Amino acid sequence: KIEKNPKVCNSLIGMCIQGSILIKQKKKEAALKLYDDAINKYPDNAVLRRHKGIVLWKLDKNEEALAEFNKATELRPDYGFAWNWKGNALSDIGKKEEALAAYEKSIELDPLYAFGWSDKA
């Protein structure tokens, strides 16, 4: 069992790692709270926005997830991972053309990111 380590969680990377651990432990609501707290501290951090979006997506809250992915791509238009996740959320709410455009943007930004290609297919 991994406990919250305040020294690790004081860094952005630590917050993302802790959130990922919580998700793997099936503690999605705790991960969501962690990302909400982190975003309150760092509202313009695209990586935190993407991670929060992933948790929301895993909770089947696709519209809320999409809002986070939109914010992430607004903050960092060159953030290929966020574009790919945006495509996933768009696809899940039935916006296939917009999803395809998001996947294509992800691939354009990072042609070696395998999920961009597989999600597009």
N, CA, C and O atoms as a printed pandas DataFrame, in Angstrom:
     atom_number atom_name residue_name chain_id  residue_number  x_coord  y_coord  z_coord
0              1         N          LYS        A               1    0.853   -1.185    0.000
1              2        CA          LYS        A               1    0.000    0.000    0.000
2              3         C          LYS        A               1    0.894    1.242    0.000
3              4         O          LYS        A               1    1.859    1.329    0.760
4              5         N          ILE        A               2    0.560    2.179   -0.850
5              6        CA          ILE        A               2    1.347    3.408   -0.947
6              7         C          ILE        A               2    0.566    4.526   -0.268
7              8         O          ILE        A               2   -0.576    4.811   -0.631
8              9         N          GLU        A               3    1.177    5.137    0.695
9             10        CA          GLU        A               3    0.560    6.251    1.401
10            11         C          GLU        A               3    0.955    7.553    0.729
11            12         O          GLU        A               3    1.965    7.621    0.029
12            13         N          LYS        A               4    0.162    8.572    0.943
13            14        CA          LYS        A               4    0.481    9.897    0.407
14            15         C          LYS        A               4    1.757   10.406    1.068
15            16         O          LYS        A               4    1.862   10.432    2.294
16            17         N          ASN        A               5    2.697   10.799    0.271
17            18        CA          ASN        A               5    3.963   11.322    0.754
18            19         C          ASN        A               5    3.987   12.823    0.492
19            20         O          ASN        A               5    4.083   13.243   -0.661
20            21         N          PRO        A               6    3.899   13.648    1.556
21            22        CA          PRO        A               6    3.838   15.102    1.349
22            23         C          PRO        A               6    5.036   15.663    0.590
23            24         O          PRO        A               6    4.880   16.612   -0.179
24            25         N          LYS        A               7    6.224   15.103    0.784
25            26        CA          LYS        A               7    7.399   15.607    0.075
26            27         C          LYS        A               7    7.267   15.377   -1.421
27            28         O          LYS        A               7    7.625   16.246   -2.216
28            29         N          VAL        A               8    6.758   14.216   -1.811
29            30        CA          VAL        A               8    6.584   13.909   -3.236
30            31         C          VAL        A               8    5.460   14.744   -3.814
31            32         O          VAL        A               8    5.587   15.277   -4.916
32            33         N          CYS        A               9    4.365   14.865   -3.088
33            34        CA          CYS        A               9    3.182   15.539   -3.628
34            35         C          CYS        A               9    3.317   17.049   -3.684
35            36         O          CYS        A               9    2.441   17.724   -4.224
36            37         N          ASN        A              10    4.382   17.587   -3.144
37            38        CA          ASN        A              10    4.589   19.024   -3.251
38            39         C          ASN        A              10    5.090   19.419   -4.631
39            40         O          ASN        A              10    5.089   20.605   -4.962
40            41         N          SER        A              11    5.509   18.480   -5.428
41            42        CA          SER        A              11    5.948   18.787   -6.782
42            43         C          SER        A              11    4.856   18.381   -7.768
43            44         O          SER        A              11    4.039   17.506   -7.480
44            45         N          LEU        A              12    4.853   19.015   -8.912
45            46        CA          LEU        A              12    3.865   18.677   -9.939
46            47         C          LEU        A              12    4.027   17.232  -10.396
47            48         O          LEU        A              12    3.039   16.518  -10.571
48            49         N          ILE        A              13    5.246   16.811  -10.585
49            50        CA          ILE        A              13    5.482   15.436  -11.010
50            51         C          ILE        A              13    4.980   14.481   -9.934
51            52         O          ILE        A              13    4.355   13.464  -10.235
52            53         N          GLY        A              14    5.256   14.813   -8.697
53            54        CA          GLY        A              14    4.785   13.981   -7.592
54            55         C          GLY        A              14    3.272   13.879   -7.554
55            56         O          GLY        A              14    2.723   12.812   -7.280
56            57         N          MET        A              15    2.595   14.990   -7.831
57            58        CA          MET        A              15    1.137   14.969   -7.853
58            59         C          MET        A              15    0.622   14.045   -8.949
59            60         O          MET        A              15   -0.320   13.282   -8.737
60            61         N          CYS        A              16    1.238   14.117  -10.106
61            62        CA          CYS        A              16    0.815   13.264  -11.220
62            63         C          CYS        A              16    1.086   11.791  -10.913
63            64         O          CYS        A              16    0.268   10.929  -11.235
64            65         N          ILE        A              17    2.219   11.504  -10.299
65            66        CA          ILE        A              17    2.538   10.131   -9.929
66            67         C          ILE        A              17    1.549    9.630   -8.885
67            68         O          ILE        A              17    1.025    8.522   -9.005
68            69         N          GLN        A              18    1.294   10.437   -7.867
69            70        CA          GLN        A              18    0.354   10.038   -6.814
70            71         C          GLN        A              18   -1.034    9.804   -7.401
71            72         O          GLN        A              18   -1.704    8.839   -7.034
72            73         N          GLY        A              19   -1.471   10.674   -8.304
73            74        CA          GLY        A              19   -2.781   10.492   -8.943
74            75         C          GLY        A              19   -2.834    9.208   -9.745
75            76         O          GLY        A              19   -3.837    8.496   -9.707
76            77         N          SER        A              20   -1.776    8.904  -10.466
77            78        CA          SER        A              20   -1.728    7.663  -11.245
78            79         C          SER        A              20   -1.784    6.441  -10.337
79            80         O          SER        A              20   -2.429    5.446  -10.669
80            81         N          ILE        A              21   -1.112    6.516   -9.198
81            82        CA          ILE        A              21   -1.153    5.411   -8.240
82            83         C          ILE        A              21   -2.575    5.231   -7.701
83            84         O          ILE        A              21   -3.070    4.108   -7.595
84            85         N          LEU        A              22   -3.218    6.337   -7.365
85            86        CA          LEU        A              22   -4.595    6.256   -6.870
86            87         C          LEU        A              22   -5.521    5.623   -7.905
87            88         O          LEU        A              22   -6.390    4.826   -7.551
88            89         N          ILE        A              23   -5.345    5.968   -9.172
89            90        CA          ILE        A              23   -6.173    5.377  -10.224
90            91         C          ILE        A              23   -5.933    3.871  -10.289
91            92         O          ILE        A              23   -6.883    3.094  -10.372
92            93         N          LYS        A              24   -4.671    3.458  -10.252
93            94        CA          LYS        A              24   -4.355    2.024  -10.293
94            95         C          LYS        A              24   -4.935    1.293   -9.086
95            96         O          LYS        A              24   -5.252    0.107   -9.174
96            97         N          GLN        A              25   -5.074    1.992   -7.961
97            98        CA          GLN        A              25   -5.661    1.411   -6.760
98            99         C          GLN        A              25   -7.189    1.493   -6.779
99           100         O          GLN        A              25   -7.846    1.184   -5.784
100          101         N          LYS        A              26   -7.750    1.913   -7.924
101          102        CA          LYS        A              26   -9.204    2.050   -8.084
102          103         C          LYS        A              26   -9.792    3.121   -7.162
103          104         O          LYS        A              26  -10.942    3.023   -6.736
104          105         N          LYS        A              27   -8.994    4.135   -6.863
105          106        CA          LYS        A              27   -9.428    5.252   -6.023
106          107         C          LYS        A              27   -9.557    6.498   -6.889
107          108         O          LYS        A              27   -8.867    7.495   -6.678
108          109         N          LYS        A              28  -10.457    6.420   -7.873
109          110        CA          LYS        A              28  -10.583    7.496   -8.852
110          111         C          LYS        A              28  -11.068    8.803   -8.222
111          112         O          LYS        A              28  -10.599    9.882   -8.585
112          113         N          GLU        A              29  -11.998    8.703   -7.285
113          114        CA          GLU        A              29  -12.497    9.933   -6.648
114          115         C          GLU        A              29  -11.382   10.622   -5.856
115          116         O          GLU        A              29  -11.305   11.850   -5.830
116          117         N          ALA        A              30  -10.530    9.837   -5.219
117          118        CA          ALA        A              30   -9.391   10.424   -4.488
118          119         C          ALA        A              30   -8.414   11.066   -5.467
119          120         O          ALA        A              30   -7.858   12.128   -5.189
120          121         N          ALA        A              31   -8.208   10.420   -6.611
121          122        CA          ALA        A              31   -7.331   10.995   -7.641
122          123         C          ALA        A              31   -7.917   12.306   -8.153
123          124         O          ALA        A              31   -7.196   13.283   -8.357
124          125         N          LEU        A              32   -9.221   12.316   -8.357
125          126        CA          LEU        A              32   -9.887   13.527   -8.835
126          127         C          LEU        A              32   -9.695   14.672   -7.836
127          128         O          LEU        A              32   -9.404   15.803   -8.227
128          129         N          LYS        A              33   -9.859   14.370   -6.544
129          130        CA          LYS        A              33   -9.652   15.406   -5.529
130          131         C          LYS        A              33   -8.203   15.894   -5.540
131          132         O          LYS        A              33   -7.953   17.093   -5.412
132          133         N          LEU        A              34   -7.264   14.989   -5.690
133          134        CA          LEU        A              34   -5.856   15.370   -5.752
134          135         C          LEU        A              34   -5.615   16.343   -6.904
135          136         O          LEU        A              34   -4.946   17.362   -6.735
136          137         N          TYR        A              35   -6.167   16.020   -8.084
137          138        CA          TYR        A              35   -5.966   16.899   -9.238
138          139         C          TYR        A              35   -6.707   18.220   -9.074
139          140         O          TYR        A              35   -6.206   19.264   -9.492
140          141         N          ASP        A              36   -7.900   18.188   -8.468
141          142        CA          ASP        A              36   -8.603   19.442   -8.203
142          143         C          ASP        A              36   -7.771   20.349   -7.293
143          144         O          ASP        A              36   -7.635   21.546   -7.545
144          145         N          ASP        A              37   -7.219   19.757   -6.235
145          146        CA          ASP        A              37   -6.382   20.535   -5.321
146          147         C          ASP        A              37   -5.152   21.092   -6.040
147          148         O          ASP        A              37   -4.775   22.247   -5.842
148          149         N          ALA        A              38   -4.544   20.266   -6.866
149          150        CA          ALA        A              38   -3.353   20.697   -7.606
150          151         C          ALA        A              38   -3.700   21.821   -8.584
151          152         O          ALA        A              38   -2.947   22.785   -8.720
152          153         N          ILE        A              39   -4.833   21.694   -9.259
153          154        CA          ILE        A              39   -5.244   22.720  -10.229
154          155         C          ILE        A              39   -5.598   24.020   -9.512
155          156         O          ILE        A              39   -5.396   25.102  -10.066
156          157         N          ASN        A              40   -6.117   23.932   -8.301
157          158        CA          ASN        A              40   -6.351   25.156   -7.527
158          159         C          ASN        A              40   -5.043   25.900   -7.272
159          160         O          ASN        A              40   -5.006   27.130   -7.237
160          161         N          LYS        A              41   -3.973   25.127   -7.094
161          162        CA          LYS        A              41   -2.644   25.707   -6.873
162          163         C          LYS        A              41   -2.004   26.169   -8.180
163          164         O          LYS        A              41   -1.363   27.219   -8.233
164          165         N          TYR        A              42   -2.188   25.369   -9.237
165          166        CA          TYR        A              42   -1.548   25.620  -10.536
166          167         C          TYR        A              42   -2.612   25.563  -11.645
167          168         O          TYR        A              42   -2.643   24.603  -12.415
168          169         N          PRO        A              43   -3.478   26.572  -11.734
169          170        CA          PRO        A              43   -4.611   26.506  -12.668
170          171         C          PRO        A              43   -4.225   26.496  -14.147
171          172         O          PRO        A              43   -5.019   26.077  -14.989
172          173         N          ASP        A              44   -3.040   26.943  -14.464
173          174        CA          ASP        A              44   -2.631   27.013  -15.867
174          175         C          ASP        A              44   -1.664   25.906  -16.260
175          176         O          ASP        A              44   -0.859   26.071  -17.176
176          177         N          ASN        A              45   -1.746   24.777  -15.564
177          178        CA          ASN        A              45   -0.858   23.660  -15.864
178          179         C          ASN        A              45   -1.589   22.650  -16.747
179          180         O          ASN        A              45   -2.522   21.983  -16.301
180          181         N          ALA        A              46   -1.159   22.546  -17.987
181          182        CA          ALA        A              46   -1.824   21.664  -18.956
182          183         C          ALA        A              46   -1.711   20.193  -18.584
183          184         O          ALA        A              46   -2.636   19.422  -18.837
184          185         N          VAL        A              47   -0.599   19.794  -17.991
185          186        CA          VAL        A              47   -0.414   18.383  -17.618
186          187         C          VAL        A              47   -1.420   17.986  -16.543
187          188         O          VAL        A              47   -2.025   16.917  -16.622
188          189         N          LEU        A              48   -1.600   18.835  -15.547
189          190        CA          LEU        A              48   -2.596   18.541  -14.505
190          191         C          LEU        A              48   -3.992   18.482  -15.102
191          192         O          LEU        A              48   -4.795   17.627  -14.730
192          193         N          ARG        A              49   -4.281   19.389  -16.026
193          194        CA          ARG        A              49   -5.597   19.381  -16.684
194          195         C          ARG        A              49   -5.824   18.073  -17.439
195          196         O          ARG        A              49   -6.915   17.504  -17.396
196          197         N          ARG        A              50   -4.773   17.598  -18.137
197          198        CA          ARG        A              50   -4.914   16.329  -18.870
198          199         C          ARG        A              50   -5.147   15.183  -17.891
199          200         O          ARG        A              50   -6.016   14.341  -18.117
200          201         N          HIS        A              51   -4.384   15.147  -16.816
201          202        CA          HIS        A              51   -4.549   14.065  -15.845
202          203         C          HIS        A              51   -5.944   14.088  -15.215
203          204         O          HIS        A              51   -6.564   13.041  -15.031
204          205         N          LYS        A              52   -6.428   15.276  -14.889
205          206        CA          LYS        A              52   -7.785   15.370  -14.350
206          207         C          LYS        A              52   -8.796   14.887  -15.388
207          208         O          LYS        A              52   -9.747   14.179  -15.057
208          209         N          GLY        A              53   -8.583   15.274  -16.637
209          210        CA          GLY        A              53   -9.470   14.828  -17.706
210          211         C          GLY        A              53   -9.493   13.313  -17.838
211          212         O          GLY        A              53  -10.548   12.725  -18.076
212          213         N          ILE        A              54   -8.340   12.681  -17.685
213          214        CA          ILE        A              54   -8.270   11.228  -17.779
214          215         C          ILE        A              54   -9.103   10.590  -16.671
215          216         O          ILE        A              54   -9.838    9.634  -16.919
216          217         N          VAL        A              55   -8.993   11.115  -15.449
217          218        CA          VAL        A              55   -9.792   10.566  -14.345
218          219         C          VAL        A              55  -11.281   10.733  -14.650
219          220         O          VAL        A              55  -12.062    9.796  -14.485
220          221         N          LEU        A              56  -11.664   11.916  -15.090
221          222        CA          LEU        A              56  -13.079   12.147  -15.428
222          223         C          LEU        A              56  -13.536   11.196  -16.527
223          224         O          LEU        A              56  -14.644   10.664  -16.471
224          225         N          TRP        A              57  -12.691   10.985  -17.515
225          226        CA          TRP        A              57  -13.013   10.070  -18.615
226          227         C          TRP        A              57  -13.201    8.655  -18.071
227          228         O          TRP        A              57  -14.131    7.956  -18.473
228          229         N          LYS        A              58  -12.332    8.233  -17.169
229          230        CA          LYS        A              58  -12.437    6.896  -16.573
230          231         C          LYS        A              58  -13.684    6.771  -15.695
231          232         O          LYS        A              58  -14.164    5.665  -15.448
232          233         N          LEU        A              59  -14.204    7.899  -15.228
233          234        CA          LEU        A              59  -15.444    7.917  -14.458
234          235         C          LEU        A              59  -16.670    8.088  -15.367
235          236         O          LEU        A              59  -17.782    8.307  -14.885
236          237         N          ASP        A              60  -16.458    7.988  -16.673
237          238        CA          ASP        A              60  -17.531    8.168  -17.671
238          239         C          ASP        A              60  -18.168    9.550  -17.619
239          240         O          ASP        A              60  -19.357    9.703  -17.901
240          241         N          LYS        A              61  -17.389   10.535  -17.263
241          242        CA          LYS        A              61  -17.850   11.929  -17.263
242          243         C          LYS        A              61  -17.191   12.610  -18.461
243          244         O          LYS        A              61  -16.324   13.472  -18.315
244          245         N          ASN        A              62  -17.627   12.195  -19.643
245          246        CA          ASN        A              62  -16.941   12.594  -20.873
246          247         C          ASN        A              62  -17.028   14.088  -21.178
247          248         O          ASN        A              62  -16.064   14.669  -21.676
248          249         N          GLU        A              63  -18.146   14.706  -20.894
249          250        CA          GLU        A              63  -18.272   16.151  -21.149
250          251         C          GLU        A              63  -17.319   16.939  -20.249
251          252         O          GLU        A              63  -16.669   17.882  -20.698
252          253         N          GLU        A              64  -17.241   16.544  -18.976
253          254        CA          GLU        A              64  -16.324   17.205  -18.052
254          255         C          GLU        A              64  -14.874   16.930  -18.449
255          256         O          GLU        A              64  -14.020   17.813  -18.380
256          257         N          ALA        A              65  -14.615   15.701  -18.861
257          258        CA          ALA        A              65  -13.263   15.349  -19.315
258          259         C          ALA        A              65  -12.883   16.201  -20.520
259          260         O          ALA        A              65  -11.774   16.731  -20.594
260          261         N          LEU        A              66  -13.808   16.327  -21.458
261          262        CA          LEU        A              66  -13.545   17.123  -22.653
262          263         C          LEU        A              66  -13.203   18.563  -22.290
263          264         O          LEU        A              66  -12.319   19.159  -22.904
264          265         N          ALA        A              67  -13.891   19.128  -21.300
265          266        CA          ALA        A              67  -13.599   20.500  -20.870
266          267         C          ALA        A              67  -12.154   20.603  -20.370
267          268         O          ALA        A              67  -11.476   21.596  -20.633
268          269         N          GLU        A              68  -11.686   19.587  -19.656
269          270        CA          GLU        A              68  -10.297   19.599  -19.168
270          271         C          GLU        A              68   -9.306   19.440  -20.322
271          272         O          GLU        A              68   -8.276   20.113  -20.355
272          273         N          PHE        A              69   -9.616   18.551  -21.266
273          274        CA          PHE        A              69   -8.720   18.374  -22.415
274          275         C          PHE        A              69   -8.698   19.639  -23.277
275          276         O          PHE        A              69   -7.655   20.016  -23.811
276          277         N          ASN        A              70   -9.853   20.288  -23.406
277          278        CA          ASN        A              70   -9.894   21.563  -24.137
278          279         C          ASN        A              70   -9.003   22.595  -23.455
279          280         O          ASN        A              70   -8.244   23.305  -24.114
280          281         N          LYS        A              71   -9.101   22.670  -22.139
281          282        CA          LYS        A              71   -8.280   23.632  -21.388
282          283         C          LYS        A              71   -6.795   23.302  -21.555
283          284         O          LYS        A              71   -5.970   24.198  -21.730
284          285         N          ALA        A              72   -6.462   22.002  -21.498
285          286        CA          ALA        A              72   -5.059   21.590  -21.654
286          287         C          ALA        A              72   -4.523   22.000  -23.022
287          288         O          ALA        A              72   -3.402   22.499  -23.127
288          289         N          THR        A              73   -5.327   21.791  -24.079
289          290        CA          THR        A              73   -4.857   22.128  -25.422
290          291         C          THR        A              73   -4.864   23.635  -25.666
291          292         O          THR        A              73   -4.111   24.121  -26.510
292          293         N          GLU        A              74   -5.691   24.375  -24.951
293          294        CA          GLU        A              74   -5.643   25.838  -25.030
294          295         C          GLU        A              74   -4.367   26.352  -24.355
295          296         O          GLU        A              74   -3.695   27.245  -24.872
296          297         N          LEU        A              75   -4.050   25.780  -23.211
297          298        CA          LEU        A              75   -2.860   26.208  -22.480
298          299         C          LEU        A              75   -1.577   25.831  -23.210
299          300         O          LEU        A              75   -0.601   26.582  -23.212
300          301         N          ARG        A              76   -1.598   24.656  -23.826
301          302        CA          ARG        A              76   -0.414   24.171  -24.555
302          303         C          ARG        A              76   -0.865   23.556  -25.876
303          304         O          ARG        A              76   -1.083   22.347  -25.952
304          305         N          PRO        A              77   -1.007   24.367  -26.905
305          306        CA          PRO        A              77   -1.470   23.864  -28.202
306          307         C          PRO        A              77   -0.561   22.794  -28.809
307          308         O          PRO        A              77   -0.977   22.078  -29.719
308          309         N          ASP        A              78    0.662   22.679  -28.322
309          310        CA          ASP        A              78    1.608   21.691  -28.848
310          311         C          ASP        A              78    1.623   20.392  -28.033
311          312         O          ASP        A              78    2.537   19.582  -28.187
312          313         N          TYR        A              79    0.638   20.188  -27.185
313          314        CA          TYR        A              79    0.594   19.059  -26.254
314          315         C          TYR        A              79   -0.150   17.875  -26.881
315          316         O          TYR        A              79   -1.358   17.715  -26.707
316          317         N          GLY        A              80    0.601   17.056  -27.609
317          318        CA          GLY        A              80    0.025   15.949  -28.368
318          319         C          GLY        A              80   -0.772   14.968  -27.545
319          320         O          GLY        A              80   -1.819   14.502  -27.994
320          321         N          PHE        A              81   -0.303   14.636  -26.337
321          322        CA          PHE        A              81   -1.033   13.683  -25.491
322          323         C          PHE        A              81   -2.431   14.213  -25.169
323          324         O          PHE        A              81   -3.404   13.458  -25.182
324          325         N          ALA        A              82   -2.527   15.506  -24.881
325          326        CA          ALA        A              82   -3.827   16.097  -24.553
326          327         C          ALA        A              82   -4.762   16.063  -25.761
327          328         O          ALA        A              82   -5.962   15.826  -25.621
328          329         N          TRP        A              83   -4.201   16.302  -26.950
329          330        CA          TRP        A              83   -5.021   16.226  -28.167
330          331         C          TRP        A              83   -5.564   14.820  -28.362
331          332         O          TRP        A              83   -6.711   14.650  -28.775
332          333         N          ASN        A              84   -4.753   13.811  -28.069
333          334        CA          ASN        A              84   -5.202   12.435  -28.228
334          335         C          ASN        A              84   -6.345   12.122  -27.254
335          336         O          ASN        A              84   -7.352   11.532  -27.644
336          337         N          TRP        A              85   -6.185   12.515  -26.002
337          338        CA          TRP        A              85   -7.252   12.277  -25.029
338          339         C          TRP        A              85   -8.510   13.070  -25.374
339          340         O          TRP        A              85   -9.628   12.607  -25.151
340          341         N          LYS        A              86   -8.316   14.258  -25.915
341          342        CA          LYS        A              86   -9.469   15.043  -26.384
342          343         C          LYS        A              86  -10.223   14.252  -27.453
343          344         O          LYS        A              86  -11.454   14.223  -27.467
344          345         N          GLY        A              87   -9.471   13.614  -28.343
345          346        CA          GLY        A              87  -10.097   12.773  -29.361
346          347         C          GLY        A              87  -10.898   11.642  -28.749
347          348         O          GLY        A              87  -11.991   11.332  -29.221
348          349         N          ASN        A              88  -10.363   11.015  -27.693
349          350        CA          ASN        A              88  -11.094    9.934  -27.028
350          351         C          ASN        A              88  -12.417   10.422  -26.456
351          352         O          ASN        A              88  -13.450    9.775  -26.628
352          353         N          ALA        A              89  -12.385   11.568  -25.776
353          354        CA          ALA        A              89  -13.608   12.110  -25.183
354          355         C          ALA        A              89  -14.609   12.494  -26.268
355          356         O          ALA        A              89  -15.801   12.215  -26.141
356          357         N          LEU        A              90  -14.130   13.132  -27.330
357          358        CA          LEU        A              90  -15.024   13.511  -28.429
358          359         C          LEU        A              90  -15.654   12.277  -29.072
359          360         O          LEU        A              90  -16.845   12.269  -29.383
360          361         N          SER        A              91  -14.859   11.256  -29.264
361          362        CA          SER        A              91  -15.373   10.015  -29.854
362          363         C          SER        A              91  -16.469    9.404  -28.979
363          364         O          SER        A              91  -17.496    8.946  -29.478
364          365         N          ASP        A              92  -16.232    9.407  -27.676
365          366        CA          ASP        A              92  -17.192    8.798  -26.749
366          367         C          ASP        A              92  -18.507    9.557  -26.655
367          368         O          ASP        A              92  -19.526    8.980  -26.274
368          369         N          ILE        A              93  -18.501   10.840  -26.996
369          370        CA          ILE        A              93  -19.771   11.584  -26.982
370          371         C          ILE        A              93  -20.367   11.687  -28.389
371          372         O          ILE        A              93  -21.331   12.418  -28.617
372          373         N          GLY        A              94  -19.776   10.941  -29.324
373          374        CA          GLY        A              94  -20.359   10.843  -30.658
374          375         C          GLY        A              94  -19.915   11.889  -31.656
375          376         O          GLY        A              94  -20.488   11.983  -32.742
376          377         N          LYS        A              95  -18.912   12.675  -31.318
377          378        CA          LYS        A              95  -18.426   13.709  -32.239
378          379         C          LYS        A              95  -17.228   13.157  -33.005
379          380         O          LYS        A              95  -16.083   13.541  -32.769
380          381         N          LYS        A              96  -17.528   12.246  -33.928
381          382        CA          LYS        A              96  -16.486   11.478  -34.619
382          383         C          LYS        A              96  -15.578   12.350  -35.494
383          384         O          LYS        A              96  -14.364   12.145  -35.510
384          385         N          GLU        A              97  -16.144   13.310  -36.215
385          386        CA          GLU        A              97  -15.312   14.165  -37.078
386          387         C          GLU        A              97  -14.353   15.014  -36.248
387          388         O          GLU        A              97  -13.180   15.158  -36.593
388          389         N          GLU        A              98  -14.864   15.572  -35.151
389          390        CA          GLU        A              98  -14.001   16.369  -34.282
390          391         C          GLU        A              98  -12.944   15.490  -33.621
391          392         O          GLU        A              98  -11.806   15.917  -33.424
392          393         N          ALA        A              99  -13.328   14.262  -33.279
393          394        CA          ALA        A              99  -12.374   13.320  -32.688
394          395         C          ALA        A              99  -11.256   13.023  -33.677
395          396         O          ALA        A              99  -10.079   13.024  -33.315
396          397         N          LEU        A             100  -11.622   12.773  -34.907
397          398        CA          LEU        A             100  -10.625   12.488  -35.936
398          399         C          LEU        A             100   -9.642   13.656  -36.080
399          400         O          LEU        A             100   -8.434   13.452  -36.201
400          401         N          ALA        A             101  -10.179   14.877  -36.065
401          402        CA          ALA        A             101   -9.310   16.061  -36.162
402          403         C          ALA        A             101   -8.360   16.146  -34.965
403          404         O          ALA        A             101   -7.197   16.518  -35.120
404          405         N          ALA        A             102   -8.854   15.803  -33.771
405          406        CA          ALA        A             102   -7.995   15.832  -32.579
406          407         C          ALA        A             102   -6.906   14.766  -32.673
407          408         O          ALA        A             102   -5.755   15.024  -32.323
408          409         N          TYR        A             103   -7.264   13.569  -33.144
409          410        CA          TYR        A             103   -6.256   12.512  -33.316
410          411         C          TYR        A             103   -5.208   12.933  -34.346
411          412         O          TYR        A             103   -4.013   12.707  -34.157
412          413         N          GLU        A             104   -5.666   13.541  -35.429
413          414        CA          GLU        A             104   -4.721   13.988  -36.461
414          415         C          GLU        A             104   -3.780   15.062  -35.923
415          416         O          GLU        A             104   -2.598   15.084  -36.265
416          417         N          LYS        A             105   -4.306   15.952  -35.081
417          418        CA          LYS        A             105   -3.461   16.975  -34.459
418          419         C          LYS        A             105   -2.429   16.312  -33.541
419          420         O          LYS        A             105   -1.263   16.704  -33.522
420          421         N          SER        A             106   -2.863   15.318  -32.793
421          422        CA          SER        A             106   -1.954   14.587  -31.914
422          423         C          SER        A             106   -0.820   13.950  -32.710
423          424         O          SER        A             106    0.346   14.030  -32.324
424          425         N          ILE        A             107   -1.175   13.324  -33.813
425          426        CA          ILE        A             107   -0.177   12.655  -34.665
426          427         C          ILE        A             107    0.753   13.689  -35.303
427          428         O          ILE        A             107    1.959   13.464  -35.405
428          429         N          GLU        A             108    0.194   14.809  -35.728
429          430        CA          GLU        A             108    1.014   15.877  -36.317
430          431         C          GLU        A             108    2.065   16.360  -35.309
431          432         O          GLU        A             108    3.219   16.596  -35.668
432          433         N          LEU        A             109    1.656   16.502  -34.059
433          434        CA          LEU        A             109    2.553   17.005  -33.026
434          435         C          LEU        A             109    3.554   15.952  -32.558
435          436         O          LEU        A             109    4.683   16.282  -32.194
436          437         N          ASP        A             110    3.145   14.699  -32.567
437          438        CA          ASP        A             110    4.020   13.627  -32.088
438          439         C          ASP        A             110    3.785   12.367  -32.920
439          440         O          ASP        A             110    3.062   11.468  -32.492
440          441         N          PRO        A             111    4.390   12.299  -34.105
441          442        CA          PRO        A             111    4.155   11.172  -35.016
442          443         C          PRO        A             111    4.559    9.808  -34.450
443          444         O          PRO        A             111    4.125    8.777  -34.963
444          445         N          LEU        A             112    5.372    9.791  -33.416
445          446        CA          LEU        A             112    5.813    8.520  -32.840
446          447         C          LEU        A             112    4.924    8.043  -31.692
447          448         O          LEU        A             112    5.158    6.968  -31.141
448          449         N          TYR        A             113    3.913    8.823  -31.327
449          450        CA          TYR        A             113    3.003    8.438  -30.251
450          451         C          TYR        A             113    2.021    7.403  -30.782
451          452         O          TYR        A             113    1.102    7.732  -31.531
452          453         N          ALA        A             114    2.222    6.161  -30.391
453          454        CA          ALA        A             114    1.473    5.041  -30.963
454          455         C          ALA        A             114   -0.034    5.142  -30.719
455          456         O          ALA        A             114   -0.820    4.767  -31.589
456          457         N          PHE        A             115   -0.450    5.643  -29.550
457          458        CA          PHE        A             115   -1.872    5.708  -29.276
458          459         C          PHE        A             115   -2.592    6.674  -30.203
459          460         O          PHE        A             115   -3.767    6.478  -30.513
460          461         N          GLY        A             116   -1.903    7.707  -30.643
461          462        CA          GLY        A             116   -2.513    8.615  -31.608
462          463         C          GLY        A             116   -2.939    7.876  -32.862
463          464         O          GLY        A             116   -4.028    8.097  -33.390
464          465         N          TRP        A             117   -2.083    7.009  -33.323
465          466        CA          TRP        A             117   -2.386    6.218  -34.531
466          467         C          TRP        A             117   -3.457    5.175  -34.249
467          468         O          TRP        A             117   -4.393    5.028  -35.036
468          469         N          SER        A             118   -3.339    4.446  -33.139
469          470        CA          SER        A             118   -4.300    3.374  -32.884
470          471         C          SER        A             118   -5.677    3.928  -32.527
471          472         O          SER        A             118   -6.690    3.355  -32.930
472          473         N          ASP        A             119   -5.736    5.037  -31.776
473          474        CA          ASP        A             119   -7.030    5.625  -31.446
474          475         C          ASP        A             119   -7.707    6.189  -32.676
475          476         O          ASP        A             119   -8.932    6.155  -32.788
476          477         N          LYS        A             120   -6.910    6.710  -33.604
477          478        CA          LYS        A             120   -7.467    7.257  -34.847
478          479         C          LYS        A             120   -8.126    6.157  -35.672
479          480         O          LYS        A             120   -9.139    6.389  -36.333
480          481         N          ALA        A             121   -7.548    4.964  -35.629
481          482        CA          ALA        A             121   -8.076    3.838  -36.414
482          483         C          ALA        A             121   -9.388    3.412  -35.857
483          484         O          ALA        A             121  -10.003    2.478  -36.372
